[in-house]
Amino acid sequence: MKRSEKVRRRRPNFVTVVLIVTAALQLLLLPVWVSLFGEIARTFAPTLTFGTLFHALPYLLPLPLALYLGWRIQLGMWDEKKPALVVALVDFPAYIHFSASLLAGILVVAGTPIVFLLRLTHVVDARAWSLYFIGAYAFSLALALYGTLVRRPWFVVEEKDVAVEGWPAALDGLRIAQLSDLHIGSLTSKSLVDRWVEASNSAKADLIVLTGDYVTSGTVFHQEIADIIARLHAPLGVALVMGNHDYFGGGEPLLTLLRKSGARVLQNESEIYEKNGASFLLAGVDDTWTKRANMTAALERQDPSRPTILLAHDPDLFPLAAEAGVAFTLSGHTHGGQIAAPFLARRFSLANISHHFVVGYYRAKKSVLYVHPGLGTTGPPVRFGVAPAIAIHRMRAAR
Ligand SMILES: [Fe+2]
């Protein structure tokens, strides 16, 4: 099967919508380029010999910009290995401009009536138009640069107590390190991966778990993913479940490599873990998007004598898990929206549009859910308002 066929078969409507939005945004930014070229002409007018051509240039920009971004988005649907220089000089600039366009487009639409009113009431002069449009794009570009180059690789290690009813006193203080949504691909640098591995191992957790989405798109990074997971070490080992992205393009080769890496792959199954003479059941449910999830099979070995911890990439399974008496569910998938209002990510993020459980801890009945904010990114490689993290859950017996 050709790559283009695979791309077409996978979420064709989604890709079409993204391409249409991208093209529309580039048209919407036309006032920015007209203003920018106008200000340059105003400043350097005496030296300009091709004045008419110069003033025509901004009108020619939206089409090549839309084609450039559209081409990059199509490539992103089936990720491949490429030289670091191409990633730095072609891919990242495209995504940074794409992210800036999203915000600048909103600012252009929202600010135009305000500038219009100020002009009407003679509060500002005619130049306010160009200064506003240029300022809107400059502000958006600064945020996009920060979110892509600074905030995306800047992850935190967060350790919190998780009080669970029925948790054995002998296992009080057991620490579980959770990684999620690594989305390894051409935009993930080796140094960032090294820092994830180093931080995970340095946390010296009893158990390391991963809750899916190791892949961004395509299949060529499977070996890199297995190598990363093979480098993670904990006394009780490494256990994981698959996410939706891991099955895009076929997940079987990845599953084989993950098993070879030494990790315990939980596909609608479970394993009993013992320490200090006490035990808990670690269950893992498969992907919901590709309809592989089977909670009944995953929880088949549940036993009232020991608490159950469930790994489920999709946090939407939490109500089912709570109903089934699972003590603690660990999820990922949402990235906490990836872009959120700082400090208010649970309420105001892109994930709130389509997800009930967005990021952090939730409780229902006697059950606890944790939605991991993810380490990697999908779509534009940008983070804002919700930090990538390695989560350490310190298990406590609830009183
Ligand atoms: Fe996911």
Boltz pocket constraint, residues with backbone or C-beta under 6 A from the ligand:
constraints:
  - pocket:
      binder: B
      contacts: [[A, 213], [A, 243], [A, 244], [A, 245], [A, 313], [A, 332], [A, 333], [A, 334]]
      max_distance: 6.0
